[in-house]
Structures are given as structure tokens and as C-alpha cells.
Amino acid sequence: MKNRRFLYLFEQKAFGVCEKIGEKLGISSNIIRLYFIYTTFLTFGSPIFFYLVLAFWMNVKKYLRLGSFKRRLTL
């Protein structure tokens, strides 16, 4: 139970990038996290840039959706 709570907290704090990729591809997010960690070590950290770009883009998309939703409510 504590492990599930920790994973949920980690997903909330870590932008949910691996979770979203897993949903889109139909793969477990744990497998994606493992591959991400392996490739980060093998390529000396270059996937971290990719991860941060995806996290930023997901956050921007969320705010754009919220903004369009608020505009529809006021019209």
C-alpha cells in the first residue's frame, strides 16, 4: 500500500511523462521508466532533455485546454 502511494506521488511530481507515453503506446509505465533509466545511463544523460521537453509540452497543453474550457463557459 505504501508502495502504491509512493508511485502515485512520484507520478504527480514527475510530470507523468512515462505514464502518458505508456497510455498512448499501450505499454506499462514501469517498462518505459526502466528503458528511460537504461538509456540515460548509456547515453550519459541526454534523454533527460527529451523528458523535460515532453513535461513542458504536456503542461502547456493542459493549460491551453483549461483556457479554452474557461472561454467556452463565459460565452
N, C-alpha and C positions, 0 to 999 in steps of 0.2 A: 504494500500500500504506500509506504514512504517512497519507494522507487517510482511509482506512477506519479506521485505528487511532484517529485523532483523533475521527472521528464516533462511534465506539464509546465512547470515553472521555467525550465530551460527553454522550451519551445516559445514561451511567451517573451522571454528576454532575448532569445537568439533570432528574432525576426520571423521564425517559422519558414525559412527558405527551404530547408531539406524536406520539411513536411509538405509544402506546396508542390515541390518537384515530384515527390513520391505520389501525391494525389494525381497529378497530371499524367505520370507515366504508369501508374498502377503498381508501383513497387513500394515495399516497406521503407519508411523513412530511416529506419536503423541501418539498412543496407546502404542507402545513399550517404548517410553520415560516415560510415566506415570507409567507403570509397573516397569520400572527400578528405578524410584524415590521411588515408594512404597516399593520395595524390599530392596532398600538401607536403608531406614529408619527402616524397620522391622528387618533387619539383621545387623544393626549397621555399615553399610558401606562396607561390604565385596564384593558386586558386583562391586565396583569401581576398584578393582584389575582385575576382569574379563574384564571390559570395557577397561582398559589401555592395557591389553594383546591383545585384539582384535584390538585396534587402532594401536598398534605397528605392529602387523601382517599384517594389511591392508596396512600400509605404506611400509613395507618391500616388499610385493607382488607388489606394484606399482613400486618400484624402480627396482625390478627384471624384470618386464615386459619391462620397459623402457630400461634397459640394453640389453635385448635380441633383442629388436627392433633396437637399435643402431648397434649391431653386424651384424644384417641382412643387414642393409644399407651399411656397409663397405665391405661386402663380395661380 
